[in-house]
Amino acid sequence: MRKIRIFSPESIEVPRRAGSPEQPVESTEIEEEAPRVEVLHRRAPDMPVRMVEADYEADLAGVVNPRMALEAQQEGFDAVIINCYNEPGANATKEVCDIPVVTSPGASMAIASILGNKFSIIISLGGGRGKAGGIGRTAIMDVVKHYGFEQKLASIRAIDLPPPAFNEEIATEQDLEQLRKAVFDEATSAVNEDSADVIISYGGPKVNEYLQQKMPDVPIVDSHGCTVIMAEALVRLGLRHSKRAYPKPRELFKYYLRKN
């Protein structure tokens, strides 16, 4: 059975605090359409943030993710996923790991780019709605440029809800309804005002299924689902990131963040 590990600071239910290493929390999901793939979601015991919206949080989370990815490789995992659109520590993780490293934006934009002429990204950006401002817009645009998708990007549209709001396991029906409406409003504007053919959605299956029902002619790309499938595809194809692009560091460090 192939094993893929996912890291995501935005899946946390309660505020975290940095501290000494403790027993990690891990959950498992088996892909229904590919039962030989086991996906394990691990949360770092010393993750210093509980959500990522801008470079500030991404840089803090990026210190932890490479270490966790290297640990996953040493434990025998076939690929690792950074499930966050700011992809904290992604380049560093690719440098330290010899197994495929897949991120939400890399996978979802690659798939969205072949489904239409232009795609729009719907995402949480604190303090902003629509195309105006919001914490983290520059960080997301930098990620788009890193993967070379500027010409395919119709727009980045924000909803002003915190990133953990999309966790459907803990969200109330009222919360989900608020999220559905916010994402649908921005997706509709992206199509009607920005000429988007494809929407990279923000949310889980319940939100994405709702959007697809409301917008049957527009592909709704689920970034989490794309990331898992992309990681599985790379494993099956025997591919990984180029070590010419991401060479191994001279020295690897074992470290944990602790309280002062």
C-alpha beads as a LAMMPS data file, in Angstrom:
LAMMPS data file: protein, C-alpha beads

260 atoms
259 bonds

1 atom types
1 bond types

-500.0 500.0 xlo xhi
-500.0 500.0 ylo yhi
-500.0 500.0 zlo zhi

Masses

1 110.0

Atoms # bond

1 1 1 0.000 0.000 0.000
2 1 1 1.297 3.449 -0.901
3 1 1 1.329 5.984 1.914
4 1 1 1.022 9.755 1.569
5 1 1 1.361 12.187 4.450
6 1 1 -0.426 15.551 4.576
7 1 1 0.574 18.614 6.597
8 1 1 -1.849 21.482 7.125
9 1 1 -1.704 24.184 9.801
10 1 1 -5.216 25.255 8.813
11 1 1 -7.002 22.083 9.935
12 1 1 -6.582 22.780 13.632
13 1 1 -9.729 22.938 15.770
14 1 1 -8.310 24.764 18.800
15 1 1 -5.520 27.318 19.258
16 1 1 -2.040 25.786 19.341
17 1 1 0.966 26.789 21.338
18 1 1 4.580 26.034 20.621
19 1 1 6.155 23.596 23.042
20 1 1 8.195 20.468 23.522
21 1 1 7.647 17.554 21.146
22 1 1 4.624 15.503 22.118
23 1 1 2.664 12.641 20.623
24 1 1 1.525 13.852 17.161
25 1 1 -2.124 13.755 16.200
26 1 1 -2.717 11.724 13.073
27 1 1 -5.814 10.811 11.104
28 1 1 -6.198 8.422 8.214
29 1 1 -8.349 8.405 5.110
30 1 1 -8.401 5.708 2.452
31 1 1 -9.090 6.916 -1.053
32 1 1 -12.307 5.160 -2.121
33 1 1 -11.376 5.028 -5.794
34 1 1 -7.828 3.856 -5.091
35 1 1 -7.965 1.695 -1.941
36 1 1 -4.250 0.938 -2.077
37 1 1 -3.430 4.539 -1.202
38 1 1 -3.453 5.468 2.471
39 1 1 -3.448 9.180 3.262
40 1 1 -2.363 10.156 6.771
41 1 1 -2.804 13.665 8.094
42 1 1 -0.344 14.650 10.815
43 1 1 -0.323 17.845 12.843
44 1 1 2.986 19.088 14.190
45 1 1 3.151 19.208 17.990
46 1 1 5.199 22.398 17.803
47 1 1 3.478 24.247 14.953
48 1 1 3.732 27.922 15.997
49 1 1 0.598 29.084 14.120
50 1 1 -2.958 27.824 13.826
51 1 1 -3.701 29.260 10.396
52 1 1 -1.788 30.734 7.473
53 1 1 -2.946 33.829 5.621
54 1 1 0.186 35.866 4.852
55 1 1 3.959 35.568 4.632
56 1 1 4.232 36.096 8.384
57 1 1 2.433 32.866 9.258
58 1 1 3.814 31.049 6.228
59 1 1 7.395 31.752 7.267
60 1 1 6.704 30.463 10.782
61 1 1 4.981 27.304 9.521
62 1 1 7.704 26.870 6.927
63 1 1 10.242 26.173 9.664
64 1 1 8.315 23.083 10.785
65 1 1 7.133 21.524 7.509
66 1 1 10.555 20.507 6.091
67 1 1 11.417 18.685 9.309
68 1 1 8.086 16.843 9.337
69 1 1 8.443 15.922 5.670
70 1 1 11.913 14.507 6.213
71 1 1 10.576 12.483 9.154
72 1 1 7.809 11.138 6.909
73 1 1 10.355 10.085 4.310
74 1 1 12.413 8.321 6.962
75 1 1 9.263 6.523 8.158
76 1 1 8.718 5.100 4.674
77 1 1 6.119 7.419 3.184
78 1 1 6.006 7.604 -0.609
79 1 1 5.053 11.295 -0.894
80 1 1 4.214 14.295 1.250
81 1 1 1.620 17.019 0.785
82 1 1 1.622 20.582 2.092
83 1 1 -2.077 21.341 2.144
84 1 1 -1.971 25.130 2.310
85 1 1 -2.242 27.639 -0.517
86 1 1 0.697 29.665 0.771
87 1 1 2.690 26.398 0.636
88 1 1 4.849 27.218 3.698
89 1 1 8.335 25.762 3.470
90 1 1 7.638 24.082 0.122
91 1 1 10.957 24.844 -1.531
92 1 1 12.911 23.869 1.582
93 1 1 10.881 20.654 1.817
94 1 1 11.714 19.770 -1.782
95 1 1 15.371 20.342 -1.000
96 1 1 15.522 18.004 1.992
97 1 1 13.255 15.250 0.594
98 1 1 13.908 12.604 -2.052
99 1 1 10.207 11.711 -2.370
100 1 1 7.568 13.776 -4.230
101 1 1 6.439 16.948 -2.453
102 1 1 3.081 18.260 -3.684
103 1 1 1.352 21.481 -2.657
104 1 1 -2.225 22.709 -2.986
105 1 1 -1.528 25.550 -5.438
106 1 1 0.894 23.572 -7.591
107 1 1 -1.552 20.707 -8.084
108 1 1 -4.797 22.660 -8.372
109 1 1 -3.458 25.299 -10.771
110 1 1 -1.895 22.640 -12.994
111 1 1 -5.225 20.849 -13.268
112 1 1 -7.286 24.035 -13.583
113 1 1 -5.033 25.255 -16.384
114 1 1 -6.035 22.375 -18.682
115 1 1 -9.774 22.735 -18.039
116 1 1 -10.259 26.214 -19.486
117 1 1 -8.590 29.372 -20.740
118 1 1 -8.639 31.229 -17.396
119 1 1 -9.126 30.213 -13.784
120 1 1 -9.948 32.162 -10.633
121 1 1 -8.821 31.297 -7.126
122 1 1 -11.308 31.711 -4.274
123 1 1 -9.485 31.914 -0.963
124 1 1 -9.623 33.348 2.531
125 1 1 -7.740 36.636 2.849
126 1 1 -8.274 38.308 6.204
127 1 1 -9.747 41.776 6.070
128 1 1 -10.713 41.678 2.415
129 1 1 -13.508 40.593 0.096
130 1 1 -13.627 40.281 -3.654
131 1 1 -10.594 41.574 -5.545
132 1 1 -9.823 44.389 -3.102
133 1 1 -6.908 43.928 -0.716
134 1 1 -6.860 41.398 2.072
135 1 1 -4.037 39.869 4.064
136 1 1 -1.930 37.540 1.960
137 1 1 -2.900 38.588 -1.587
138 1 1 0.722 39.348 -2.472
139 1 1 1.842 35.998 -1.057
140 1 1 -0.684 34.107 -3.194
141 1 1 0.304 36.084 -6.288
142 1 1 3.945 35.182 -5.652
143 1 1 2.960 31.501 -5.629
144 1 1 1.076 31.913 -8.933
145 1 1 4.163 33.520 -10.484
146 1 1 6.432 30.795 -9.086
147 1 1 4.496 28.169 -11.055
148 1 1 4.242 30.358 -14.173
149 1 1 0.444 30.618 -14.287
150 1 1 0.057 34.400 -14.507
151 1 1 -1.339 34.181 -18.045
152 1 1 -3.972 31.645 -16.968
153 1 1 -5.090 33.554 -13.866
154 1 1 -8.327 35.495 -14.244
155 1 1 -8.435 36.711 -10.633
156 1 1 -7.834 36.038 -6.976
157 1 1 -11.038 36.632 -5.036
158 1 1 -11.197 36.769 -1.260
159 1 1 -13.761 35.735 1.301
160 1 1 -13.363 37.327 4.714
161 1 1 -13.556 34.172 6.836
162 1 1 -10.655 32.621 8.777
163 1 1 -8.948 29.629 7.089
164 1 1 -10.149 27.041 9.672
165 1 1 -13.737 27.888 8.670
166 1 1 -13.580 25.352 5.828
167 1 1 -13.052 22.406 8.212
168 1 1 -16.325 20.592 7.556
169 1 1 -15.698 18.110 10.356
170 1 1 -16.262 20.780 13.004
171 1 1 -18.291 23.446 11.186
172 1 1 -21.958 23.857 12.089
173 1 1 -24.590 23.850 9.364
174 1 1 -24.945 27.601 9.866
175 1 1 -21.196 28.044 9.372
176 1 1 -21.280 25.884 6.242
177 1 1 -24.163 27.871 4.820
178 1 1 -22.231 31.097 5.386
179 1 1 -19.176 29.597 3.702
180 1 1 -21.189 28.255 0.747
181 1 1 -22.766 31.657 0.149
182 1 1 -19.466 33.535 0.438
183 1 1 -17.645 31.206 -1.962
184 1 1 -20.568 31.094 -4.411
185 1 1 -20.845 34.900 -4.515
186 1 1 -17.152 35.273 -5.364
187 1 1 -17.189 32.389 -7.839
188 1 1 -20.141 33.943 -9.654
189 1 1 -18.352 37.298 -9.800
190 1 1 -15.191 35.602 -11.067
191 1 1 -17.124 34.101 -13.994
192 1 1 -19.303 37.125 -14.795
193 1 1 -16.797 39.927 -14.167
194 1 1 -13.342 38.350 -14.561
195 1 1 -14.045 35.938 -17.460
196 1 1 -12.997 32.861 -15.467
197 1 1 -13.758 29.495 -17.098
198 1 1 -12.656 27.445 -14.085
199 1 1 -12.914 28.009 -10.333
200 1 1 -10.368 26.764 -7.805
201 1 1 -12.680 26.554 -4.844
202 1 1 -12.107 27.193 -1.167
203 1 1 -13.726 24.561 1.011
204 1 1 -14.415 20.875 1.418
205 1 1 -16.707 18.468 -0.462
206 1 1 -19.952 19.974 0.852
207 1 1 -19.020 23.434 -0.408
208 1 1 -17.631 22.193 -3.709
209 1 1 -20.644 19.971 -4.444
210 1 1 -22.915 22.946 -3.767
211 1 1 -20.938 25.110 -6.191
212 1 1 -20.956 22.445 -8.895
213 1 1 -24.735 22.121 -8.618
214 1 1 -25.164 25.893 -8.871
215 1 1 -22.594 26.279 -11.678
216 1 1 -22.841 23.090 -13.776
217 1 1 -20.973 24.519 -16.788
218 1 1 -17.940 25.679 -14.791
219 1 1 -15.410 23.123 -13.480
220 1 1 -15.021 23.441 -9.701
221 1 1 -11.510 22.374 -8.759
222 1 1 -11.054 20.974 -5.251
223 1 1 -7.481 21.835 -4.259
224 1 1 -7.292 19.105 -1.591
225 1 1 -8.519 16.397 -3.952
226 1 1 -6.167 17.557 -6.722
227 1 1 -3.215 17.472 -4.352
228 1 1 -3.824 13.916 -3.187
229 1 1 -4.383 12.636 -6.723
230 1 1 -1.327 14.476 -8.031
231 1 1 0.830 12.988 -5.278
232 1 1 -0.479 9.510 -6.075
233 1 1 0.160 10.042 -9.800
234 1 1 3.767 11.087 -9.201
235 1 1 4.347 8.049 -6.994
236 1 1 2.884 5.705 -9.609
237 1 1 4.925 7.319 -12.368
238 1 1 8.097 7.148 -10.314
239 1 1 8.627 10.907 -10.580
240 1 1 9.819 13.493 -8.078
241 1 1 10.950 17.105 -8.151
242 1 1 14.232 17.847 -9.917
243 1 1 17.296 17.826 -7.732
244 1 1 18.886 20.286 -10.144
245 1 1 16.166 22.730 -9.181
246 1 1 16.048 21.714 -5.514
247 1 1 19.511 20.392 -4.526
248 1 1 20.088 18.741 -1.167
249 1 1 21.435 21.087 1.565
250 1 1 24.976 20.508 2.794
251 1 1 23.689 19.700 6.281
252 1 1 20.308 18.559 7.644
253 1 1 19.185 19.517 11.141
254 1 1 16.945 17.815 13.695
255 1 1 15.103 20.497 15.631
256 1 1 11.901 21.281 17.501
257 1 1 10.437 24.622 18.510
258 1 1 10.058 25.105 22.262
259 1 1 8.633 27.703 24.579
260 1 1 11.086 30.139 26.150

Bonds

1 1 1 2
2 1 2 3
3 1 3 4
4 1 4 5
5 1 5 6
6 1 6 7
7 1 7 8
8 1 8 9
9 1 9 10
10 1 10 11
11 1 11 12
12 1 12 13
13 1 13 14
14 1 14 15
15 1 15 16
16 1 16 17
17 1 17 18
18 1 18 19
19 1 19 20
20 1 20 21
21 1 21 22
22 1 22 23
23 1 23 24
24 1 24 25
25 1 25 26
26 1 26 27
27 1 27 28
28 1 28 29
29 1 29 30
30 1 30 31
31 1 31 32
32 1 32 33
33 1 33 34
34 1 34 35
35 1 35 36
36 1 36 37
37 1 37 38
38 1 38 39
39 1 39 40
40 1 40 41
41 1 41 42
42 1 42 43
43 1 43 44
44 1 44 45
45 1 45 46
46 1 46 47
47 1 47 48
48 1 48 49
49 1 49 50
50 1 50 51
51 1 51 52
52 1 52 53
53 1 53 54
54 1 54 55
55 1 55 56
56 1 56 57
57 1 57 58
58 1 58 59
59 1 59 60
60 1 60 61
61 1 61 62
62 1 62 63
63 1 63 64
64 1 64 65
65 1 65 66
66 1 66 67
67 1 67 68
68 1 68 69
69 1 69 70
70 1 70 71
71 1 71 72
72 1 72 73
73 1 73 74
74 1 74 75
75 1 75 76
76 1 76 77
77 1 77 78
78 1 78 79
79 1 79 80
80 1 80 81
81 1 81 82
82 1 82 83
83 1 83 84
84 1 84 85
85 1 85 86
86 1 86 87
87 1 87 88
88 1 88 89
89 1 89 90
90 1 90 91
91 1 91 92
92 1 92 93
93 1 93 94
94 1 94 95
95 1 95 96
96 1 96 97
97 1 97 98
98 1 98 99
99 1 99 100
100 1 100 101
101 1 101 102
102 1 102 103
103 1 103 104
104 1 104 105
105 1 105 106
106 1 106 107
107 1 107 108
108 1 108 109
109 1 109 110
110 1 110 111
111 1 111 112
112 1 112 113
113 1 113 114
114 1 114 115
115 1 115 116
116 1 116 117
117 1 117 118
118 1 118 119
119 1 119 120
120 1 120 121
121 1 121 122
122 1 122 123
123 1 123 124
124 1 124 125
125 1 125 126
126 1 126 127
127 1 127 128
128 1 128 129
129 1 129 130
130 1 130 131
131 1 131 132
132 1 132 133
133 1 133 134
134 1 134 135
135 1 135 136
136 1 136 137
137 1 137 138
138 1 138 139
139 1 139 140
140 1 140 141
141 1 141 142
142 1 142 143
143 1 143 144
144 1 144 145
145 1 145 146
146 1 146 147
147 1 147 148
148 1 148 149
149 1 149 150
150 1 150 151
151 1 151 152
152 1 152 153
153 1 153 154
154 1 154 155
155 1 155 156
156 1 156 157
157 1 157 158
158 1 158 159
159 1 159 160
160 1 160 161
161 1 161 162
162 1 162 163
163 1 163 164
164 1 164 165
165 1 165 166
166 1 166 167
167 1 167 168
168 1 168 169
169 1 169 170
170 1 170 171
171 1 171 172
172 1 172 173
173 1 173 174
174 1 174 175
175 1 175 176
176 1 176 177
177 1 177 178
178 1 178 179
179 1 179 180
180 1 180 181
181 1 181 182
182 1 182 183
183 1 183 184
184 1 184 185
185 1 185 186
186 1 186 187
187 1 187 188
188 1 188 189
189 1 189 190
190 1 190 191
191 1 191 192
192 1 192 193
193 1 193 194
194 1 194 195
195 1 195 196
196 1 196 197
197 1 197 198
198 1 198 199
199 1 199 200
200 1 200 201
201 1 201 202
202 1 202 203
203 1 203 204
204 1 204 205
205 1 205 206
206 1 206 207
207 1 207 208
208 1 208 209
209 1 209 210
210 1 210 211
211 1 211 212
212 1 212 213
213 1 213 214
214 1 214 215
215 1 215 216
216 1 216 217
217 1 217 218
218 1 218 219
219 1 219 220
220 1 220 221
221 1 221 222
222 1 222 223
223 1 223 224
224 1 224 225
225 1 225 226
226 1 226 227
227 1 227 228
228 1 228 229
229 1 229 230
230 1 230 231
231 1 231 232
232 1 232 233
233 1 233 234
234 1 234 235
235 1 235 236
236 1 236 237
237 1 237 238
238 1 238 239
239 1 239 240
240 1 240 241
241 1 241 242
242 1 242 243
243 1 243 244
244 1 244 245
245 1 245 246
246 1 246 247
247 1 247 248
248 1 248 249
249 1 249 250
250 1 250 251
251 1 251 252
252 1 252 253
253 1 253 254
254 1 254 255
255 1 255 256
256 1 256 257
257 1 257 258
258 1 258 259
259 1 259 260
